[in-house]
Every structure is written in C-alpha cells, then in structure tokens.
Amino acid sequence: MAASGLQIGQTVSEDDFQQTVRRLGGSGAFTNVGYTFQYSPEGTRLELHVSDAPSFVPATFENLVWFSDDELVEKVHSEVPLFRGQLPITGDLPDQVSEALQAILILQKVPGRVDYLRVARGEDGPIEAIAYTVTGGAQIVVGAVSFTGAGAAEQAPLGDAGKQLEGSDYRRSLIVSNEERTFLPILLERGYLRAAFGKTQAKVVRSDAQQVVADVTIPVEEGNQYTVSAVELSGNTTIASPMLRKTLHQHEDQTANPVQLDEDIKAMKMVYGTRGYMEAKITADATLNDEQHTVRYLIGIQEGDVYKMGDLEIQGLDSRTTARLEDIWKLRGGDPYDSSYPKQFLEQASKEIAEIGKWETKVRESLDPSGKTVDVTIRFDPRR
C-alpha cells in the first residue's frame, strides 16, 4: 500500500493508476501487476492485483559498520516500503535500496558511494544475495576480534584465529568465510557438532579521513559436546577392517572430532591407492543422538576398480639422465599401480641426480577410466 504512492482522499486519474502499476511492476517484486477500479459518490475504489516474484534473496551489508543490520533494514524500509531485508534479483528495487543507503550515509556525514553486487556461488550458479558496499571513502579495516558465548577452553584458540583478520579490509563476506573455514573447525574438533555463529556485530572504535577501524564481535552458539558411540565400516571387501582401522583416530567414548575424521578418511584413501584403487570413494555419515549427546559414524566404502601402471614420462632432464631414471622406476606397464610409489621414487631420484643440481619436482597422475590405467608425468625444474 505504501509503495503504491497513493493515499486515501487523494485526487487521482487513471494515469495515476497506470503510473502505480509501472512503479510496482518495475520494482521486480512482482511478476504481474494489474488493477481494476469502480467509481462511486464516496470516491473511487482501486484494487491492485499482484503476483509475487518467485525468487527473493537476502540483502547483505558488507562494510556499513556504522549501523547494525537491523538498523539498516528499519531505516531503508521507512523509505522503501517493499524492502524488509529481502530483494528480487531483477527490477529496480535494489537500486531504490542503494539510494536509500546513500541518503543514510549523507545524513550521517559519512563519505563514500554505495554500490551493490549480485553474488552467486560459482560463475554460473544462481544468485544467492545482493551485497551492498561503501567505496570511495576512508579505508574500513577490522580492529579487535572477539567471541561471545564460547566456553573458556575455546576462547584462546578462537582468539588466536581471529587475530588473522585484524588490520584486513572489513568485509562481512570475508568474516563469514573465516567462520566456515577457520573458526568452525576449532569447535568441531572439540565435539561441538551443532556449533553455529550468530550475526556479526561491528563497532567503530576509531575514525578519521583516511581510515575507519571497527572492532568485530562474533556470537558463538556451541550447543552440546558430543562423544563417539561407534565407528563402523561397510563396503570394504579387499582390505580387512582391522587394517583400515589403523588409519582411524576416532574411537568409542572419545570426544567427537569430525575434522580429524576427515584426515583419517584421506589416509584411508591413500591405503587404497597403494593397491591401485585410484577411484575409491569413502564417506562418513554421522547419526547424532541429541538426548545422549553421542554420534555414530558409519564409514561407507566404494572400492571401485584396480588401476594399472600406464606410461611414464620424465621431463626437464637431459636424455642420459632421463634414461637412467627410467631404469630406476620399478612400476612397469600392467603392474597394479601404487600411488605411494612416486614419492619413494623422487627420494631415490634426488640422490641419483644430486651431482647435477637441485630440482623442483611435480608429479601428475592421469587416470584413464576406460583402460583403467594411470599415466605418470614427472617434471624436473632447476631449483631457484
């Protein structure tokens, strides 16, 4: 109603109705906008017929550190009635929000220009958010980073990780990515399997024409700490479970640590690689018991086919040295491939060619799914 621009008692013509339809349709918030009206002695009754746009995404504020998100949404909503924190991916409603944010900055005497960007995951992924950023003013940087709600044992490692952000350009997306990549693993490896982070709060602590410094507070919701009730293996037929369990550090009655479990699964894949199972797929499914605060891990294994040694190519060395190293290579065509062997070979090769210099090495394993072979290319470059 507010976005229509019409008010009870206003003198209108049909041109005003058509202008309202264009305004609402151009916002992108609706796919269809129409109207009907009836004259009466009391006045004209107008009915607007709209269909909501199918897709709305969150509006995010990357570095508007002078206000909380709730304050910004409230201030913008007072000027752009259709905005309540979500935006359509088409239309001019994002532009209206940008103009309202610009007016807020001018009112607060904050220099800079408000720009926005439609954010997608990957080059061809769907748009997931519309991010607003202040540019052209003072540099906005992260000051101190603190965490609220975390236990005493977690405060120190979280604080140490947070120091990595200090002095960097303030970007909400940067902080969120650090929550997922750096801060969350600290909680997961201590058994807080349902840990989550609240909305980051920024507080300007120093400001001048060149730089704005904002301290960051990240709310932490640890939840319950879980222990392991069982770790089970399924799907393995060629390698016995006792051998595979040697790679595991997660055992019954221990504090759950999915970060370590991920490393254990990588080690388990390496075991399979030594026997030629180059496409073994290993996943861990977790079943949580929220009443007893326990987790049961089921490690599922799809072994796949055995790959054999294909062609060997050594690059970067003279022909005589290349021939010498080819003789040292012990895996022959048709042998079951061993993914650990290239490392062993390079240790021996470095001794063999030490007299002609020091080398940087790169190993590329090319899998041929149709022939079930592995071609190996080893590149030697003089070490700088």
Number of C-alpha atoms within 10 A of each C-alpha: 9 11 14 17 12 15 10 8 9 8 10 12 9 9 9 14 21 13 13 20 19 14 17 25 20 16 20 21 26 19 14 14 18 16 13 10 12 9 9 8 5 7 13 15 11 13 12 15 12 16 12 13 16 10 15 19 16 15 24 21 21 18 21 21 23 16 15 15 19 11 11 19 21 15 14 23 16 14 17 19 14 21 21 16 18 18 24 23 22 16 16 18 21 25 13 17 25 19 18 20 24 19 16 15 18 13 9 10 9 16 15 15 16 19 15 18 13 16 16 13 10 8 8 7 9 12 16 16 20 22 19 21 19 23 14 9 14 17 17 23 21 23 23 18 20 16 19 13 15 18 13 8 9 15 15 13 13 20 15 13 17 21 15 13 19 18 14 15 16 25 17 21 14 13 20 16 11 16 18 12 11 16 22 21 20 18 26 21 16 18 26 24 25 16 17 16 18 12 13 16 16 24 17 17 11 11 13 9 10 9 13 21 25 25 19 23 17 21 17 20 17 20 15 16 18 24 25 21 20 16 18 13 16 12 12 15 10 9 12 10 14 8 11 18 16 11 18 17 12 20 15 14 13 15 20 26 22 20 16 16 19 14 14 19 19 14 16 20 21 19 19 23 21 15 18 26 24 25 17 17 14 18 13 18 13 16 13 18 13 12 7 11 16 24 24 19 22 16 18 16 18 15 20 13 13 17 24 25 20 22 15 16 12 18 14 14 16 9 11 9 15 15 12 13 20 15 8 13 16 11 18 13 15 14 14 20 25 21 19 14 14 18 11 11 14 17 10 14 17 17 10 14 15 10 8 11 10 15 16 11 15 12 14 13 15 13 18 13 12 6 10 18 24 26 17 18 16 16 16 15 14 12 9 6
